[in-house]
Every structure is written in structure tokens, then in C-alpha cells.
Amino acid sequence: MIPKEARPGDDTAGLLFYLYGPGKRDEHVDPHMVAAWDVTVPDPVRSDEFSIPDLALLLDAPVHALRGRRPPLYVFHVAVRNPPEDRRLTDEEWARVAREMMHASGIAPNTDDQGCRWVAVRHADDHIHIVATRAREDGRQPDMSWSQLRMQEAARGFEVEFGLRRLTHADGTASRWRKPGEAEKAARRGLSESARETLQRAVREAAAAAVSDADFFERLAAAGLRVKQRIAPDGNVTGYSVALPGDRNREQKPVWFPGTRLAPDLSLPRVRERWNGPPVNPAAAPADVWRAAAEKVRAAAGQLGVGGLHQGAGDVAALGDLIVVAATVSPYLVRSQIRKAAYEFERASRAPAARKMEGQARELYRESTQVLSRSVSSVGRNDMVAALGFLLALVTAIEASRRWHQAQEHRVQAEAAGRAGRLLHEAVEVTVGVNAAREYRPRPKRAAARARTGRRAAPASGIRPMAGIVQEAVPEHAREILADPAWPALRARLAEVEKAGDDPGDVLATVAARRELSSADSVAEVLAWRLDGWQRQRSSAAAASGSGTTSVPTGGAGRTVPARKQDASAPTRRPSGEEQQRKGPKRGV
């Protein structure tokens, strides 16, 4: 939660008309009042007898009643906003936030009935605007010393109370949030994210994989971005800006974003730090890409931060680049989780300290990054078995970074690393499920049992007692699973497996046997993730079969072979040995 104080003004009615109106970029939705200095003040949009000018007159009344000269800029305006990842607060919760912000700022202390007048207007899900006039009822000026700092402290308290993302103030590591107008502009253009977010991701991917200035700018151009370099009189490049094709302002000019406006570590000097350090040796045979990268990541986990604070800051920055590149070349069935992990780890990759790009851990992470980046063609074969070992190593590396941030008391960065680690853990278990589905063979005893029952109609999805299936498939964990809060999610996955035509007990036993479960914090959640991977692979195989190919398990390579056309010219199939025995030996001629 971030309170941001705007410049003071002198037009209360004009500001209220804007807040209650559609907005300059049509971002205002359902504008209404959530709180005011007096509970009896009506909301102009919900009253036929009270208008916005009436509300402005009430707010301005103490200002007009002042004796002597009236302050030239008496309108106080603060916006309180939550990150997009936070839950949606109710109007009652935003009302509490507004009252506490007015108390913290000195505008209207809670125990002072002579405070300034104010109203809080909400016209979006993620923020409110508070408007106040800086004149107390007793004619004195409010004490607003250190108002911004005290509002920030109040926001930290609400983050804990409401279960929101906990932020720190002014550590210099946060990315710029997208503005409401940018989000609305993206929605009008039919885009899933704002131009700022698209550019930030594309620039970060280019910076993580680049090895020189020329390589960096070539990658930006290859990503489809418009690039503008800032060149000094001596001919050196001192900065850059990027823009999305087609993204223009009201004057129909491109909307340029300098690297520093995207993220603190995307300015050209910070980008150059990646390749200004010692050279790396990314040599690896194409067949050993995942294994070579995993070995380097495991070796680096124990070396992270051993050289002190500044070296540790460089180590986590290099680890962040590695996750970004891994997300771009990872098998497509788990790519979404790894992209989310890269997004979450972004804050953890920026420690609030100067960074040194030397050290063994940084070198190993950088080598792993280059191994993956230069081997996209071979990595892109979706070799899920080989990728699993790398993902396990990456989970260990992220956990090491989380412990280092905790030791340095970087709370926000440690929490970001924890969120990224959880997403990587999910990707690991989804990969386990994918590999299990690729190598799956129905158990003969279950197939025979089904054959003996004849063509009996299968029960509807969810009808079978899934608890009994769990007790049969994983008896050693059954009691723990059935008492787990994640059990409903696992039960739903099992019902989906059954609906797809597979035996849920057989499938559950198969994915449970793929990897140990004793170290899992939630066995039910881990099994649900594995079944998610199972279903992704089965759906992918079904889609491939529908397009003229038949999926063939190949021990993890995931290759498919074209389905043979059934026509008159097809060669006669040689009967199997079992069929030959049923027909008996051929008679001599």
C-alpha cells in the first residue's frame, strides 16, 4: 500500500468533478464516496438534493472563514494505492484506511473534533483519493510535519492487518507501477498488459542474455521494440529509450520509456554491469545443456554472498538473470510457472546495496545463463526429464538467496524470493506429473479387472469415493492428505482424471511413486500439482493426435511420430507371436 501526496491546489470543486467524472483516460469506474470527516455528509452521486458543488462548498467553508489572508494553495490531495497483486479491499476497509491516513498526516487527528474537513472517493478497485482543505474548524493551520513519513508507517500497519504485500519505503529497489491510464489504454487496444510491463519484460530478457552493447541493442530490435540511443558529443552511448510499435500519445508521437523508468536495474550503466565483469566460459555440448547448467547452479548455491554484502548483491542479480533466461527456454508445459517465478524474483534480484559483479557464485550463474541462452535450439526440444534436474537446482539456489536476504534483513527481498521459490517448486512437481504421463502404462491387473466387468457404464465424475482411492493408492500418506486444506483441490483433480477416462487410483499411485513425498509441506498440494502436469501432458498428446500425429512415450524427449494413413496400399501387419499361437503352426506344403 502506497500513499502518494499530490501537489497542493486551489480548486476543490474542479478536483472533485475530476474524481467523480470519467477521468482523462476513462479509467474511473463507479466513482463514489467511501468516507468523510462527518458521517452525515451525503454522497453527491447517491443524492438528488446534494451536488458536487455543494460538497465543495462544505469543504471550503473553514477556508473562507479564516481571518486574515487565505493560504493560496489550500487543497490537500493524496492517493492511496495497492499493487495489482493485492486482494480487492472493501469500501469499509478503504474507509478505515482514509481515516487513519488523515490522522497520520495531521489533517484530522482521531481525537480532535476541530480537524480539517476531508472526503475519500473511490473510482477503481485498487485505490482511493482523499481530498481535504487545509484549514481547521478553529481557524488554525494543521500540523502536517512529516506527514508523508507518518502515512507510510500507517500503510505498513495496514499491510500486516489486511494481509497485503508488505512493502518497504525508499529502498530504491521497486519497479515503477503501471498507471491507471496505462492499464485502460491497454484494455482499449485489446492487450493483456500495459506497454510499460511489456517493455520491462522484453528489456530484462535482452539484458539477461546479452554479452555486449551491440548484442543488447540487437536483441531489443529482434524483440520488435523501437529503440532510441542517447549519444554524447564524444560519440559514446550514454542511455537508451524503448517504445512499442503503435503505442502513441495524443499528439500521435511514440511513447518512449527510458530504461530507468522501467526498473532501477535497467538503466544502461546497470545493464552494462552484466558483461563488464570477468568473462565467462559457457561451453557445453548441446545434449548436456540442462545437466551442465544444473551442476553450475548447485555449485553456486553454497557460494552465494560469501564475499560480503556487495558481492552478494551481485550474486542475486546474476541469479535473477538466470531465472529470466530459463523462463524463455523452458519446456512450454511449465513455462507459465517459471515466468511467474521470474517476475516474483525480480525484486529479490535487487538488493538495497551497491553490487559487485565478481565472485564465484556470480560467475557460475552467469555461465549457466549463457549456456541456456546460446543453446536455445537444443534446449527447445522440451526435454522434460533433463529439465527437471535443472529446476530442482534452481529451487535450491532461490532458497539460498532467501536465506541470504534474511541474514541481511532485506525483508521485502526475502519474501519475494520465497514466492518465487514456491512457484519453482510447483513447476518441479508439474514436470514430475508430465514425465509420469509420458511414460505411463496402465497396470495389467486393473485392465484385466475392467475387462471382466464387461461394458458397464462408467460413474459420473466425482461420484466415486475419492477418499477410498487415496487410501488405496497412497496408504502411508492417506490420513495426512485427507486432513490437508488442499484435499478439495486434489479431489477435484482426481475427478477430472476420471472424467478424462483414466483410472484415478492408478494415476495417483503412478505420480506419487515418481518422487518422494516425505519432505513435502503439503502432500495433497504436491500431488495436485503433479496431476496438473499429468493432465497438461495428456491434453497436449490428445491435441497432437487430433492434428494427425500420435504421441509416443520416449523417456522424456516428448517426440511424436506421424500417424500412418489407413488405406488400401498400407502393408499387411505381421501378426504378433500371441496371434500366431492362437492360429496354430502352419501346415507343411
C-alpha positions in Angstrom: 0.0 0.0 0.0 1.5 3.3 -1.1 0.1 6.7 -0.1 1.3 9.4 -2.6 0.7 13.1 -1.9 -0.1 15.2 -4.9 0.8 18.9 -5.4 -1.5 21.2 -3.4 -4.1 23.1 -5.3 -6.7 25.9 -5.0 -9.8 24.4 -6.8 -11.7 22.0 -4.6 -14.7 21.7 -6.9 -12.5 21.1 -10.0 -10.7 18.2 -8.3 -14.0 16.7 -7.1 -15.5 16.9 -10.6 -12.5 15.1 -12.0 -12.6 12.3 -9.3 -16.3 11.8 -9.8 -16.1 12.1 -13.6 -14.9 9.6 -16.2 -11.3 10.6 -16.0 -8.9 11.8 -18.7 -8.4 8.2 -19.9 -11.8 6.8 -19.0 -10.3 4.9 -16.1 -12.9 5.9 -13.5 -15.4 3.2 -12.8 -18.3 3.6 -10.3 -17.0 6.7 -8.5 -18.5 7.1 -5.0 -17.6 8.3 -1.5 -16.3 5.8 1.0 -15.7 8.1 4.0 -15.8 11.8 5.1 -14.9 13.9 8.1 -18.6 13.7 9.1 -20.7 10.5 8.7 -23.8 12.7 7.9 -22.2 14.1 4.7 -24.2 12.7 1.7 -22.6 11.3 -1.4 -23.3 13.6 -4.4 -23.8 10.6 -6.8 -26.3 9.0 -4.4 -28.3 12.1 -3.5 -30.8 14.0 -5.6 -30.6 17.1 -3.3 -26.8 17.3 -2.8 -24.4 18.0 -5.7 -20.6 18.1 -6.2 -20.5 22.0 -5.9 -22.4 21.6 -2.6 -19.8 19.2 -1.3 -17.0 21.6 -2.4 -18.7 24.5 -0.5 -18.8 22.4 2.7 -15.1 21.5 2.3 -14.1 25.1 1.6 -16.2 26.7 4.4 -13.4 26.7 7.0 -11.0 28.2 4.5 -13.4 31.1 3.7 -14.0 31.6 7.4 -10.3 32.2 8.1 -9.4 35.6 9.5 -6.7 37.4 7.5 -5.0 36.1 4.4 -6.2 32.8 3.0 -3.5 30.3 2.0 -3.0 30.3 -1.8 -2.8 26.5 -2.2 -5.1 25.0 0.4 -6.4 21.8 -1.2 -4.6 18.7 0.1 -4.8 15.6 -2.2 -3.4 12.1 -1.5 -3.9 8.9 -3.4 -3.6 5.6 -1.6 -2.9 2.6 -3.9 -2.4 -1.1 -3.7 -0.2 -3.2 -6.0 -2.2 -5.2 -8.7 -1.3 -8.5 -6.9 -3.2 -7.5 -3.7 -6.7 -8.5 -3.0 -9.6 -6.1 -3.6 -10.4 -4.2 -0.4 -14.0 -3.4 0.5 -15.4 0.1 0.9 -15.4 -0.3 4.6 -11.7 -1.3 4.6 -10.8 1.7 2.4 -12.8 3.9 4.8 -10.6 2.8 7.7 -7.5 3.5 5.6 -8.8 7.0 4.8 -9.4 7.9 8.4 -6.1 6.6 9.5 -4.2 8.5 6.7 -5.9 11.7 7.8 -4.9 11.0 11.4 -1.3 10.2 10.4 -1.0 13.2 8.2 -2.2 15.7 10.8 -5.2 16.8 8.7 -7.8 15.3 11.1 -6.4 13.6 14.2 -8.8 10.9 15.6 -9.4 12.6 18.9 -9.6 16.1 17.6 -13.1 17.3 16.6 -11.7 20.6 15.3 -9.6 19.0 12.5 -9.8 19.8 8.8 -12.6 18.6 6.5 -12.0 15.8 4.1 -13.6 13.2 1.8 -12.4 9.9 0.3 -13.5 9.0 -3.2 -13.1 5.6 -4.8 -13.4 5.1 -8.5 -11.2 2.0 -9.1 -10.7 -1.3 -7.3 -7.1 -0.7 -6.2 -7.0 2.9 -4.8 -8.8 5.8 -3.3 -8.3 9.6 -3.5 -8.6 11.7 -0.3 -9.3 15.5 -0.7 -9.0 17.9 2.2 -8.9 21.6 2.8 -6.1 22.8 5.0 -8.0 24.9 7.4 -9.1 23.6 10.8 -12.6 24.3 12.3 -10.9 26.5 15.0 -9.2 28.7 12.4 -5.7 27.3 12.9 -3.4 25.6 10.4 -3.0 21.8 10.7 0.4 20.4 11.9 1.5 18.4 8.8 5.2 18.0 9.6 6.5 14.6 8.5 3.0 13.8 7.0 4.4 11.6 4.2 6.6 9.5 6.5 3.8 9.0 9.0 1.3 8.0 6.3 3.9 5.4 5.0 4.1 4.0 8.6 0.3 3.7 8.7 0.4 1.9 5.3 2.9 -0.7 6.7 0.4 -1.4 9.5 -2.5 -2.0 7.1 -0.3 -4.3 5.0 0.0 -6.6 8.0 -3.6 -6.3 9.2 -5.2 -6.8 5.8 -2.7 -9.5 4.6 -1.4 -7.4 1.7 2.0 -7.4 0.1 4.4 -5.9 2.6 6.5 -3.1 1.1 9.4 -1.0 2.3 9.7 2.7 1.7 12.5 4.3 -0.3 15.0 1.4 -0.5 15.4 2.2 -4.2 14.6 -1.3 -5.5 10.9 -1.2 -6.5 9.9 -1.1 -10.2 7.6 1.7 -11.4 4.0 0.7 -11.2 1.8 1.0 -14.2 -0.5 4.0 -14.1 -4.3 3.5 -14.3 -4.3 5.3 -17.6 -1.8 2.8 -19.0 -3.9 -0.1 -18.0 -7.0 1.4 -19.5 -5.1 2.2 -22.7 -4.0 -1.4 -22.9 -7.6 -2.6 -22.4 -8.8 -0.4 -25.2 -6.2 -1.8 -27.6 -7.1 -5.4 -26.6 -3.7 -6.0 -24.8 -3.3 -8.2 -21.7 -0.8 -5.9 -20.1 0.3 -2.3 -20.3 3.1 -1.0 -22.6 5.3 -0.4 -19.6 5.0 -4.1 -18.5 5.6 -5.5 -21.9 8.7 -3.3 -22.4 10.1 -4.1 -18.9 9.9 -7.8 -19.6 11.4 -7.6 -23.1 14.3 -5.4 -22.0 15.0 -7.6 -19.0 15.2 -10.7 -21.2 17.5 -8.9 -23.6 19.7 -7.6 -20.8 19.9 -11.1 -19.1 21.1 -12.8 -22.3 23.3 -10.1 -23.8 27.1 -10.1 -23.7 27.8 -6.6 -25.2 26.2 -3.3 -26.0 25.8 -4.3 -29.7 24.2 -7.6 -28.6 21.9 -5.9 -26.2 20.5 -3.4 -28.8 20.2 -6.2 -31.4 18.1 -8.3 -29.0 15.9 -5.3 -28.3 15.3 -4.8 -32.1 14.8 -8.5 -32.6 12.1 -8.4 -29.9 10.1 -6.0 -32.0 10.8 -2.8 -29.9 11.6 0.6 -31.2 15.0 1.7 -29.8 16.4 5.2 -29.5 20.0 5.6 -28.2 21.3 8.7 -26.4 24.7 9.6 -27.8 27.1 12.0 -26.1 29.1 14.6 -28.0 32.1 12.3 -27.9 30.2 9.6 -29.7 29.6 7.3 -26.7 26.2 5.8 -26.0 25.1 7.0 -22.6 21.5 5.8 -22.4 18.5 4.4 -24.3 14.8 4.5 -24.6 12.3 2.0 -26.0 8.8 2.1 -27.3 6.2 -0.3 -28.5 5.2 -0.1 -32.2 1.8 1.6 -32.4 1.9 3.0 -28.8 1.4 6.7 -29.3 0.2 9.7 -27.2 -2.4 12.3 -28.0 0.0 14.1 -30.4 0.5 10.7 -32.3 4.1 10.6 -31.2 5.7 7.3 -29.9 5.6 6.9 -26.1 9.2 6.4 -25.1 10.3 4.8 -21.8 14.0 5.3 -20.7 15.4 2.2 -19.0 15.4 3.9 -15.6 11.6 4.4 -15.9 11.1 0.7 -16.3 13.2 -0.6 -13.4 16.2 0.6 -11.3 18.5 -2.1 -12.7 17.6 -1.4 -16.4 19.4 1.8 -16.9 22.3 1.4 -19.4 25.1 1.6 -16.8 23.4 -1.1 -14.7 22.7 -3.2 -17.8 26.4 -3.0 -18.8 27.5 -4.3 -15.4 26.4 -7.7 -16.6 29.1 -8.0 -19.2 31.7 -5.6 -17.8 32.7 -8.2 -15.2 35.1 -11.1 -15.7 34.5 -13.1 -18.9 32.6 -16.4 -18.6 33.0 -19.8 -20.2 29.6 -21.0 -21.4 30.9 -24.1 -23.3 28.6 -27.1 -23.1 27.6 -29.8 -25.5 24.1 -29.4 -26.9 23.0 -32.7 -25.4 24.3 -31.7 -21.9 22.8 -28.2 -21.7 20.4 -28.8 -18.8 22.8 -31.0 -16.9 25.7 -28.6 -17.3 23.5 -25.6 -16.1 22.2 -27.6 -13.2 25.7 -28.5 -12.0 26.8 -24.9 -12.1 23.7 -23.7 -10.2 24.2 -26.3 -7.4 27.9 -25.3 -7.1 26.9 -21.7 -6.8 24.3 -22.2 -4.1 26.9 -22.6 -1.3 28.9 -19.6 -2.6 26.2 -17.0 -2.7 27.1 -14.0 -0.7 30.2 -15.4 1.0 32.2 -12.4 -0.2 30.1 -9.8 1.7 27.1 -7.6 1.2 28.2 -6.0 -2.1 29.3 -9.3 -3.7 26.0 -10.9 -2.5 24.1 -8.1 -4.3 25.8 -9.1 -7.5 25.2 -12.8 -6.9 21.4 -12.4 -6.5 21.3 -10.1 -9.6 23.0 -12.8 -11.7 20.6 -15.4 -10.3 17.7 -13.2 -11.4 19.1 -13.0 -14.9 19.4 -16.8 -14.9 15.7 -17.3 -14.0 14.6 -14.8 -16.7 16.5 -16.7 -19.4 15.4 -20.1 -18.0 11.8 -18.9 -18.4 12.3 -18.1 -22.1 13.8 -21.6 -23.0 11.9 -23.8 -20.5 9.6 -26.6 -21.7 6.3 -25.0 -22.7 4.2 -27.1 -20.3 5.8 -25.4 -17.3 6.8 -22.1 -18.9 4.0 -20.2 -17.3 5.1 -21.1 -13.7 8.7 -20.2 -14.5 7.7 -16.9 -16.0 5.8 -16.1 -12.8 8.7 -17.1 -10.7 11.0 -14.8 -12.7 8.5 -11.9 -12.2 8.4 -12.6 -8.4 12.1 -12.9 -8.1 12.7 -9.6 -9.8 12.6 -7.7 -6.5 14.8 -10.2 -4.8 17.4 -9.7 -7.5 17.8 -6.0 -6.5 19.4 -5.8 -3.1 19.4 -2.3 -1.5 23.1 -2.0 -1.8 25.8 -1.4 -4.4 26.7 -4.6 -6.2 30.0 -6.1 -7.2 29.9 -8.3 -10.3 32.7 -10.6 -9.1 32.7 -13.8 -7.1 32.4 -17.5 -7.8 28.6 -17.6 -7.4 28.0 -14.7 -9.8 30.4 -16.3 -12.3 28.6 -19.7 -12.1 25.2 -18.2 -12.5 26.4 -16.1 -15.5 27.9 -19.2 -17.1 24.6 -21.1 -16.6 22.7 -18.1 -18.2 24.9 -18.1 -21.2 24.8 -21.9 -21.5 21.0 -21.8 -21.8 20.9 -18.6 -23.9 23.3 -19.9 -26.5 21.7 -23.3 -26.7 18.0 -22.4 -27.3 17.8 -24.6 -30.4 18.7 -27.7 -28.5 17.0 -26.8 -25.2 13.8 -26.1 -27.1 13.2 -29.8 -27.6 11.0 -29.9 -24.4 13.2 -32.5 -22.8 11.2 -32.5 -19.5 13.4 -35.3 -17.8 16.6 -33.3 -18.3 14.9 -30.0 -17.3 13.7 -31.5 -14.0 17.2 -31.7 -12.6 17.9 -28.1 -13.5 14.6 -26.9 -11.9 15.5 -28.7 -8.7 18.9 -27.0 -8.7 17.2 -23.6 -9.3 14.9 -24.2 -6.3 18.0 -24.8 -4.1 19.5 -21.6 -5.5 16.5 -19.5 -4.7 16.3 -20.8 -1.2 19.9 -19.9 -0.7 19.1 -16.3 -1.9 16.2 -16.2 0.5 18.4 -17.1 3.5 21.0 -14.5 2.4 18.4 -11.8 2.2 17.1 -12.7 5.7 20.6 -12.6 7.1 20.9 -9.1 5.7 17.5 -8.1 7.0 16.1 -7.4 3.5 12.6 -8.4 4.4 10.9 -7.5 1.1 13.5 -9.2 -1.0 13.4 -12.4 1.2 9.6 -12.5 0.8 9.9 -12.1 -3.0 12.5 -15.0 -3.1 10.0 -17.1 -1.0 7.2 -16.5 -3.5 9.5 -17.3 -6.4 10.7 -20.5 -4.7 7.1 -21.7 -4.2 6.4 -21.1 -7.9 9.5 -23.0 -8.9 8.5 -25.8 -6.6 5.2 -26.0 -8.3 7.0 -26.1 -11.7 9.1 -29.0 -10.4 6.0 -31.1 -9.4 4.2 -30.2 -12.6 7.2 -31.5 -14.5 7.1 -34.7 -12.5 3.5 -35.2 -13.5 4.3 -34.5 -17.2 7.1 -37.1 -17.2 4.8 -39.6 -15.4 2.1 -39.2 -18.1 4.6 -39.6 -20.9 5.9 -42.9 -19.6 2.5 -44.2 -18.2 1.3 -47.7 -18.9 -2.0 -48.9 -17.3 -1.5 -51.6 -14.7 -2.3 -55.0 -16.2 -4.3 -56.2 -13.2 -6.6 -53.1 -13.4 -7.0 -53.6 -17.1 -8.0 -57.2 -16.6 -10.4 -56.3 -13.9 -12.1 -53.8 -16.2 -12.3 -56.4 -18.9 -14.1 -58.9 -16.6 -16.7 -56.4 -15.6 -18.0 -56.1 -19.2 -19.2 -52.8 -20.7 -20.6 -51.3 -17.6 -21.2 -47.5 -17.8 -18.6 -45.5 -16.0 -19.8 -43.5 -13.0 -20.2 -39.8 -13.4 -17.2 -37.6 -12.5 -17.0 -37.0 -8.7 -19.3 -39.9 -7.8 -16.6 -42.4 -6.9 -15.4 -42.2 -3.3 -12.1 -40.4 -3.9 -11.1 -40.8 -0.2 -11.0 -44.6 -0.7 -8.9 -44.2 -3.8 -6.4 -42.2 -1.8 -6.3 -44.8 0.9 -5.6 -47.5 -1.7 -3.1 -45.6 -3.8 -1.0 -43.8 -1.1 -1.9 -45.6 2.2 1.1 -44.2 4.0 0.0 -40.6 3.4 -3.8 -41.0 3.3 -4.5 -39.7 6.8 -2.4 -36.6 6.2 -3.9 -35.9 2.8 -7.5 -36.2 3.9 -6.9 -33.7 6.7 -5.0 -31.3 4.5 -6.6 -28.0 3.5 -5.5 -28.8 -0.1 -7.5 -32.0 -0.2 -10.5 -30.5 -2.0 -8.2 -29.3 -4.8 -6.7 -32.8 -5.1 -10.1 -34.4 -5.1 -11.2 -32.1 -7.9 -8.0 -33.1 -9.9 -8.8 -36.8 -9.4 -12.4 -36.3 -10.6 -11.0 -34.6 -13.7 -8.6 -37.6 -14.3 -11.6 -40.0 -14.0 -13.7 -37.9 -16.4 -10.9 -38.0 -18.9 -11.1 -41.8 -19.0 -8.1 -42.7 -16.8 -8.2 -44.8 -13.6 -7.7 -42.1 -10.8 -6.3 -44.6 -8.4 -3.8 -46.0 -10.9 -2.8 -42.4 -11.9 -2.4 -41.2 -8.3 -0.2 -44.2 -7.4 1.9 -43.5 -10.5 2.6 -39.8 -9.9 3.1 -40.5 -6.1 5.8 -43.0 -6.9 7.8 -40.7 -9.2 9.4 -38.7 -6.4 9.5 -38.8 -2.6 6.7 -37.1 -0.7 8.0 -37.2 2.9 9.7 -33.8 2.7 6.6 -32.0 1.3 5.0 -29.4 3.5 1.6 -30.4 1.9 1.4 -33.8 0.3 -2.1 -33.1 -1.1 -0.9 -29.9 -2.8 2.2 -31.6 -4.3 0.0 -34.4 -5.7 -2.5 -31.9 -7.1 0.4 -30.1 -8.9 1.6 -33.5 -10.3 -1.9 -34.3 -11.5 -1.9 -30.9 -13.1 1.2 -31.8 -15.1 -0.4 -35.2 -15.9 -3.4 -33.5 -17.4 -1.4 -31.0 -19.3 0.6 -33.7 -21.0 -2.5 -35.9 -21.7 -4.2 -32.8 -23.2 -1.1 -32.0 -25.3 -0.9 -35.6 -26.5 -4.6 -35.6 -27.4 -4.2 -32.3 -29.4 -1.2 -33.8 -31.2 -3.2 -36.9 -32.1 -6.1 -34.8 -33.4 -3.7 -33.0 -35.7 -2.5 -36.1 -37.4 0.2 -37.3 -35.0 0.3 -39.9 -32.4 2.2 -39.3 -29.2 4.8 -41.9 -28.4 6.5 -42.0 -25.0 10.2 -41.7 -25.5 11.6 -41.4 -22.0 11.2 -37.7 -21.7 12.1 -36.4 -25.2 8.4 -35.9 -26.0 8.7 -36.6 -29.7 5.7 -37.5 -31.8 5.5 -39.6 -35.0 3.0 -39.1 -37.8 0.0 -41.4 -37.7 0.0 -43.9 -40.5 -2.7 -43.4 -43.0 -5.2 -46.3 -43.2 -5.7 -47.1 -46.9 -5.7 -50.0 -49.3 -2.0 -49.6 -50.1 -0.9 -50.0 -46.5 1.3 -53.0 -45.9 -0.2 -56.0 -44.2 0.6 -56.1 -40.5 2.7 -59.0 -39.3 0.7 -61.0 -36.7 2.1 -60.9 -33.2 3.5 -64.1 -31.6 0.4 -64.5 -29.4 -1.8 -64.4 -32.5 0.3 -66.9 -34.3 0.0 -69.3 -31.3 -3.8 -69.0 -31.4 -3.8 -69.8 -35.1 -1.6 -72.8 -34.6 1.5 -73.8 -36.7 1.4 -73.6 -40.4 0.9 -76.9 -42.3 3.7 -78.1 -44.4 3.3 -77.9 -48.2 
